[in-house]
Amino acid sequence: MLKKPLINAALLATATAAFASPVHAADLTISCGAVGAELELCEEGVEAWEEETGHEVDIVSTPNSSTERLSLYQQILSANSGDIDVMQIDVVWPGLLANHLLDLNEVLGDDAAEGHFEAIVENNTVDGKLVAMPWFTDAGVLYYRKDLLEEYGHEPPETWEELTEIATEIQTAEREAGNDGMWGFVFQGRAYEGLTTNALEWVSSYGGGTLVDEDGKVTINNDRAAAALDLAASWIDDITPEGALNYTEEEARGIFQSGDAVFMRNWPYAWSLAQSEDSDVRDKVGVVKLPHGPDGESAATLGGWNLAISKYSEAPSLAAELVAFLTGEAEQKRRAIEGSYNPTLERLYEDDEVLAAVPFFGTLYDTFANAVARPSAVTGESYGRVSNAFFDTTHSVLSGDTSAADALAQLESQLRRLERRWK
């Protein structure tokens, strides 16, 4: 079929013109990735399916910002438009988009998601319908400079307090030795969804809960959550550059991969890039689970992306074939080896070739299998407002505009006003 004009084409063109694929006749359209390795790996997978089946797929570029991408999807779907057959959707979107998505069990069978992480399958199942197939999963991990920790006689930190102490010591010593650009710790501090994931890890690992519990009760205003955010605020302009208040994943990775940070919180995708030939830290990096608070356990926020099919697609069966191929074992294995994207199929965590390429997939299996979910399922359509309130609150604490205790009291009031929407 010919590709139709997209809703809000101006947004699409402005945000991603540099990455747009040429328009051509296609049997299907798919949105996947936006830039970099994620887009490249998707293109390669789609090309393999085209060669195998003889069908054509038009890859539709979407905004790199997940917030803008969600807005675009909502506009297209609310118009009952089939402009995009297969959509890459974030792990927190199934509940928001479910009414517009195909039940994949109907086209792929009841065993469509067999072998995938159960938590992700449950996350993607809304009112008994499997609205998205797991494609790759994510969980926050701690990257560290093996060479520097060895030089200064340290093991990777187990608590956030230990990280603070080690980062301070090494940063100070490196700067005294002439390495003026060295920082102790970088993370995602911009006021966006990435800060929600970081802050949830801090709070949860301190035993402070997950903002809203599984019964829909607002729980964020507590002393442990406040202690976690106060510690994080103490890092800014001390072991963490003030500029981190505007960092996303890529800005943090840029600092770390340039050799200018001891520790970094990021997703597993950064591993293959840190090990690339042009990386300043190649063969100098280790990866372990994130630290925890004094009375808590390590917590890694569940991330990842899925593939869903628009209910308005004109070729749902063909779209399902493409989704099955891209989320299948061979393709997930290729993406794991080439791009260190976490498979959602449990058996690939025991695959020798995968473990040779990404060793920490084996040692951190429990981290990926038991990652902490954001409260998107329980808050439903209100999740976007819940997350915005949380990351804005956290950003104000990190910026030094308010204390964590005062900020969380205000956040509790905000969320309680929203609570009736999901209870």
C-alpha positions as CSV (number, residue, x, y, z in Angstrom):
1,M,0.0,0.0,0.0
2,L,1.0,3.6,-0.5
3,K,2.1,5.4,2.6
4,K,-0.5,7.8,3.8
5,P,0.2,11.3,5.2
6,L,0.7,11.2,8.9
7,I,-1.2,13.2,11.5
8,N,0.8,16.2,12.7
9,A,3.3,15.7,9.9
10,A,4.9,19.0,10.8
11,L,6.0,17.6,14.2
12,L,7.4,14.5,12.6
13,A,9.3,16.4,9.9
14,T,10.7,18.9,12.3
15,A,11.8,16.5,14.9
16,T,13.3,13.8,12.7
17,A,13.9,15.2,9.2
18,A,17.6,14.2,9.4
19,F,16.7,10.6,9.9
20,A,13.7,10.2,7.6
21,S,13.6,7.2,5.3
22,P,12.6,7.9,1.7
23,V,9.0,7.3,0.9
24,H,8.2,4.3,-1.2
25,A,5.4,1.9,-1.9
26,A,5.3,-0.6,1.0
27,D,3.2,-3.4,2.3
28,L,3.6,-2.2,5.9
29,T,4.8,0.7,7.9
30,I,6.7,0.4,11.1
31,S,8.1,2.9,13.6
32,C,11.2,1.8,15.5
33,G,14.0,3.7,17.1
34,A,14.8,7.2,16.1
35,V,18.6,7.5,15.8
36,G,21.8,5.6,16.3
37,A,22.3,1.9,16.9
38,E,18.6,1.2,17.9
39,L,17.4,2.5,14.5
40,E,20.2,0.7,12.6
41,L,19.5,-2.6,14.2
42,C,15.8,-2.3,13.5
43,E,16.5,-1.5,9.8
44,E,18.7,-4.6,9.6
45,G,16.0,-6.8,11.1
46,V,13.3,-5.4,8.8
47,E,15.6,-5.9,5.8
48,A,16.1,-9.5,6.7
49,W,12.3,-10.0,7.0
50,E,11.8,-8.3,3.6
51,E,14.4,-10.6,2.0
52,E,12.8,-13.7,3.6
53,T,9.2,-12.8,2.7
54,G,9.4,-10.6,-0.4
55,H,7.3,-7.9,1.3
56,E,8.3,-4.3,1.7
57,V,8.3,-2.2,4.9
58,D,8.5,1.5,5.2
59,I,10.3,2.6,8.3
60,V,8.7,5.7,9.7
61,S,11.0,8.0,11.6
62,T,9.5,9.3,14.9
63,P,10.7,11.9,17.4
64,N,13.6,10.9,19.5
65,S,11.9,12.3,22.6
66,S,9.6,9.5,24.0
67,T,7.2,12.2,25.2
68,E,6.8,13.6,21.6
69,R,6.6,10.1,20.2
70,L,3.8,9.2,22.5
71,S,1.9,12.4,21.6
72,L,2.3,11.5,17.9
73,Y,1.0,8.0,18.4
74,Q,-2.0,9.3,20.4
75,Q,-2.9,11.7,17.6
76,I,-2.7,9.0,14.9
77,L,-4.6,6.4,16.9
78,S,-7.3,8.8,18.1
79,A,-8.0,9.6,14.4
80,N,-8.5,5.8,13.8
81,S,-5.7,6.1,11.3
82,G,-3.7,3.1,10.1
83,D,-0.7,5.3,9.0
84,I,1.6,3.1,11.1
85,D,0.9,-0.6,11.2
86,V,3.6,-1.6,13.7
87,M,4.5,0.7,16.6
88,Q,7.5,0.6,18.9
89,I,6.0,1.4,22.3
90,D,7.6,2.1,25.7
91,V,7.0,-0.3,28.6
92,V,4.8,2.3,30.3
93,W,2.5,2.8,27.4
94,P,0.4,-0.4,27.0
95,G,-2.3,0.9,29.4
96,L,-2.4,4.3,27.7
97,L,-2.8,2.9,24.2
98,A,-4.5,-0.4,24.7
99,N,-7.9,0.6,23.3
100,H,-6.3,1.3,19.9
101,L,-4.1,-1.8,19.7
102,L,-4.7,-5.3,18.4
103,D,-4.9,-8.3,20.7
104,L,-1.8,-10.2,19.5
105,N,-3.1,-13.5,20.9
106,E,-5.8,-13.3,18.3
107,V,-3.3,-13.2,15.4
108,L,-0.3,-15.0,16.9
109,G,-2.0,-17.5,19.1
110,D,-2.4,-17.9,22.8
111,D,1.3,-19.0,23.2
112,A,2.6,-15.9,21.4
113,A,4.5,-14.7,24.4
114,E,5.7,-18.0,25.7
115,G,9.3,-17.9,27.0
116,H,9.4,-14.1,27.5
117,F,9.9,-12.6,30.9
118,E,6.6,-13.0,32.7
119,A,6.7,-9.6,34.3
120,I,6.9,-7.9,30.8
121,V,4.1,-10.1,29.4
122,E,1.9,-9.1,32.4
123,N,2.8,-5.5,31.8
124,N,1.8,-5.8,28.2
125,T,-1.5,-7.5,29.0
126,V,-4.4,-5.2,29.5
127,D,-7.9,-6.5,30.3
128,G,-6.8,-9.9,29.3
129,K,-5.5,-8.8,25.9
130,L,-1.8,-9.0,24.9
131,V,-1.5,-5.6,23.3
132,A,2.3,-5.6,22.7
133,M,5.0,-8.2,22.2
134,P,8.2,-7.8,24.3
135,W,11.1,-6.8,22.0
136,F,13.9,-5.8,24.3
137,T,14.0,-5.1,28.0
138,D,16.1,-2.8,30.1
139,A,17.0,-2.1,33.7
140,G,19.3,0.5,35.2
141,V,22.9,-0.7,35.9
142,L,26.1,0.9,37.3
143,Y,29.1,1.3,35.0
144,Y,32.4,1.8,36.6
145,R,36.0,2.3,35.7
146,K,37.7,-1.0,36.5
147,D,41.2,0.5,36.1
148,L,40.6,3.4,38.5
149,L,39.0,1.3,41.2
150,E,41.8,-1.1,41.0
151,E,44.4,1.7,41.1
152,Y,42.9,3.2,44.2
153,G,42.2,-0.1,45.9
154,H,38.4,-0.3,45.8
155,E,35.8,-2.9,44.9
156,P,32.5,-1.7,43.2
157,P,30.3,0.0,45.8
158,E,27.4,-1.9,47.4
159,T,25.7,1.2,48.9
160,W,25.1,4.7,47.6
161,E,27.1,6.0,50.5
162,E,30.1,3.9,49.4
163,L,29.7,5.2,45.9
164,T,29.8,8.7,47.2
165,E,32.9,8.1,49.2
166,I,34.8,6.3,46.4
167,A,33.8,8.8,43.8
168,T,34.9,11.7,46.0
169,E,38.3,10.1,46.7
170,I,39.1,9.2,43.1
171,Q,37.8,12.5,41.7
172,T,40.0,14.4,44.1
173,A,43.1,12.4,43.5
174,E,42.7,12.5,39.7
175,R,42.2,16.2,39.7
176,E,45.3,16.7,41.9
177,A,47.2,14.6,39.3
178,G,46.2,17.0,36.6
179,N,43.0,15.4,35.3
180,D,40.8,18.5,35.8
181,G,37.8,17.2,33.9
182,M,37.3,14.1,36.1
183,W,33.9,13.7,37.9
184,G,32.8,11.0,40.2
185,F,29.3,10.1,39.0
186,V,27.0,10.9,36.1
187,F,23.4,10.0,35.6
188,Q,20.2,11.2,33.9
189,G,19.2,14.4,35.7
190,R,17.1,16.3,33.2
191,A,13.4,16.8,34.1
192,Y,12.0,14.0,32.0
193,E,11.0,10.3,32.2
194,G,14.7,9.3,32.6
195,L,14.8,11.2,35.9
196,T,11.8,9.3,37.0
197,T,13.7,6.0,36.4
198,N,16.8,7.2,38.3
199,A,14.8,8.7,41.2
200,L,12.7,5.6,41.5
201,E,15.9,3.5,41.9
202,W,17.2,5.8,44.6
203,V,13.9,5.9,46.5
204,S,13.1,2.2,46.2
205,S,16.7,1.1,47.1
206,Y,16.3,3.1,50.3
207,G,13.1,1.2,51.2
208,G,11.0,4.3,50.3
209,G,8.5,2.5,48.0
210,T,7.4,3.2,44.4
211,L,5.4,6.5,44.6
212,V,2.1,4.7,44.3
213,D,1.7,1.1,45.6
214,E,-0.1,-1.8,43.8
215,D,-3.4,-0.9,45.5
216,G,-3.2,2.7,44.1
217,K,-2.3,4.3,47.4
218,V,0.2,7.3,47.2
219,T,3.2,6.3,49.3
220,I,6.0,8.7,48.3
221,N,6.0,11.1,51.3
222,N,8.2,9.2,53.7
223,D,11.5,9.7,55.5
224,R,13.4,7.0,53.5
225,A,12.4,8.6,50.2
226,A,13.4,12.0,51.5
227,A,16.8,10.6,52.6
228,A,17.5,9.1,49.2
229,L,16.7,12.4,47.3
230,D,18.7,14.5,49.8
231,L,21.7,12.3,49.2
232,A,21.3,12.6,45.4
233,A,21.1,16.4,45.8
234,S,24.4,16.4,47.6
235,W,26.1,15.0,44.6
236,I,25.4,18.0,42.3
237,D,28.4,20.2,41.8
238,D,30.3,17.9,44.1
239,I,30.9,14.5,42.5
240,T,28.4,15.2,39.7
241,P,28.6,18.2,37.3
242,E,25.9,20.8,37.6
243,G,25.3,20.2,33.9
244,A,23.9,16.8,34.8
245,L,20.7,18.6,35.6
246,N,20.2,18.6,31.9
247,Y,21.6,15.2,31.0
248,T,19.8,12.4,29.3
249,E,21.3,9.0,28.6
250,E,23.5,10.2,25.8
251,E,25.0,13.2,27.6
252,A,25.9,11.0,30.6
253,R,27.4,8.4,28.3
254,G,29.4,11.0,26.5
255,I,31.1,12.1,29.7
256,F,31.8,8.6,30.9
257,Q,32.9,7.3,27.5
258,S,35.3,10.2,27.2
259,G,37.0,9.0,30.3
260,D,35.8,11.8,32.5
261,A,33.7,10.0,35.1
262,V,34.4,7.1,37.6
263,F,30.8,5.9,37.7
264,M,27.7,6.1,35.5
265,R,24.1,5.0,35.8
266,N,22.7,4.0,32.4
267,W,21.0,1.2,30.5
268,P,22.7,-1.8,29.1
269,Y,22.9,-0.4,25.5
270,A,25.9,1.7,26.6
271,W,28.1,-1.4,27.0
272,S,28.7,-2.1,23.3
273,L,29.4,1.6,22.7
274,A,31.9,1.8,25.6
275,Q,33.6,-1.3,24.1
276,S,33.8,0.2,20.5
277,E,37.1,0.8,18.9
278,D,36.9,4.6,19.2
279,S,35.9,4.5,22.9
280,D,38.4,6.1,25.3
281,V,37.4,3.6,28.0
282,R,37.5,0.4,25.9
283,D,38.4,-2.6,28.1
284,K,38.4,-0.4,31.2
285,V,34.7,-0.7,32.1
286,G,32.9,-3.0,34.5
287,V,29.1,-3.3,35.1
288,V,27.4,-4.2,38.3
289,K,24.0,-3.9,39.9
290,L,23.1,-0.5,41.3
291,P,23.9,0.3,44.9
292,H,21.3,0.4,47.7
293,G,20.5,2.5,50.7
294,P,21.5,1.6,54.3
295,D,18.3,-0.5,54.9
296,G,17.2,-1.4,51.4
297,E,18.1,-3.6,48.5
298,S,19.4,-2.7,45.0
299,A,16.6,-1.5,42.8
300,A,16.7,-1.2,39.0
301,T,13.8,0.4,37.1
302,L,12.2,-1.7,34.5
303,G,12.6,-0.3,31.0
304,G,12.4,-1.5,27.5
305,W,10.4,-1.4,24.4
306,N,7.7,-3.5,22.7
307,L,6.1,-3.9,19.3
308,A,2.4,-3.4,19.0
309,I,0.0,-3.4,16.0
310,S,-2.5,-0.6,15.4
311,K,-6.1,-1.8,15.5
312,Y,-6.6,0.3,12.4
313,S,-4.0,-1.5,10.3
314,E,-5.1,-2.6,6.9
315,A,-2.8,-5.7,7.0
316,P,-3.0,-7.0,10.6
317,S,-2.0,-10.6,9.8
318,L,1.1,-9.4,7.8
319,A,2.0,-7.0,10.5
320,A,1.8,-9.9,13.0
321,E,4.2,-11.9,11.0
322,L,6.7,-9.0,11.1
323,V,6.3,-8.6,14.8
324,A,6.8,-12.3,15.4
325,F,10.0,-12.2,13.3
326,L,11.5,-9.1,15.0
327,T,10.7,-10.4,18.5
328,G,11.8,-13.9,17.8
329,E,14.8,-15.7,19.2
330,A,17.2,-15.3,16.3
331,E,16.6,-11.5,16.0
332,Q,16.8,-10.9,19.7
333,K,20.0,-12.9,19.9
334,R,21.5,-10.8,17.0
335,R,20.5,-7.5,18.7
336,A,22.0,-8.7,22.0
337,I,25.3,-9.6,20.5
338,E,25.6,-6.6,18.2
339,G,24.1,-3.9,20.3
340,S,23.9,-5.3,23.9
341,Y,20.1,-4.9,23.9
342,N,18.6,-7.1,26.6
343,P,16.6,-10.0,25.2
344,T,13.1,-10.6,26.7
345,L,13.5,-14.4,26.1
346,E,14.8,-16.0,29.3
347,R,16.8,-18.8,27.5
348,L,19.1,-16.3,25.8
349,Y,20.6,-15.4,29.1
350,E,22.2,-18.9,29.1
351,D,23.3,-18.6,25.4
352,D,27.1,-18.9,25.2
353,E,27.5,-16.5,22.3
354,V,25.3,-13.9,24.0
355,L,27.3,-14.2,27.3
356,A,30.6,-13.9,25.4
357,A,29.5,-10.6,23.9
358,V,27.8,-9.2,27.0
359,P,29.2,-11.0,30.1
360,F,27.1,-9.1,32.6
361,F,23.9,-10.4,31.1
362,G,24.6,-13.6,33.1
363,T,25.8,-12.1,36.4
364,L,22.9,-9.5,36.4
365,Y,20.1,-11.8,35.3
366,D,18.2,-11.3,38.6
367,T,18.4,-7.6,38.1
368,F,16.8,-7.8,34.7
369,A,14.3,-10.5,35.7
370,N,13.2,-8.6,38.9
371,A,13.4,-5.0,37.9
372,V,11.1,-2.5,39.6
373,A,8.1,-1.4,37.5
374,R,7.0,2.2,37.4
375,P,3.4,2.6,38.6
376,S,2.0,2.9,35.1
377,A,-0.4,-0.1,35.4
378,V,-2.1,1.0,38.6
379,T,-2.4,4.7,37.6
380,G,-3.4,4.0,34.0
381,E,-4.1,7.0,31.9
382,S,-2.9,9.3,34.7
383,Y,0.7,7.8,34.7
384,G,2.0,10.6,32.5
385,R,0.9,13.2,35.0
386,V,2.2,11.1,37.9
387,S,5.6,10.8,36.3
388,N,5.8,14.5,35.4
389,A,5.0,15.5,38.9
390,F,7.7,13.1,40.3
391,F,10.5,14.1,38.0
392,D,9.7,17.9,38.4
393,T,9.7,17.4,42.2
394,T,13.0,15.5,42.0
395,H,14.6,18.1,39.7
396,S,13.7,20.9,42.2
397,V,15.4,18.9,45.0
398,L,18.5,18.2,42.9
399,S,18.6,21.9,41.9
400,G,18.7,23.0,45.5
401,D,15.4,24.8,45.2
402,T,13.7,22.9,48.1
403,S,14.4,20.2,50.6
404,A,13.3,16.7,49.9
405,A,10.9,16.6,52.9
406,D,9.1,19.7,51.7
407,A,9.1,18.7,48.1
408,L,7.7,15.2,48.8
409,A,4.9,16.7,51.0
410,Q,3.9,18.9,48.1
411,L,4.1,15.9,45.7
412,E,1.9,13.8,47.9
413,S,-0.8,16.6,47.8
414,Q,-0.5,16.7,44.0
415,L,-0.8,12.9,43.6
416,R,-3.7,12.7,46.0
417,R,-5.7,15.1,43.9
418,L,-5.1,12.7,41.0
419,E,-5.7,9.6,43.0
420,R,-9.5,9.5,42.3
421,R,-8.7,9.1,38.6
422,W,-7.3,5.6,39.1
423,K,-9.0,4.3,42.3
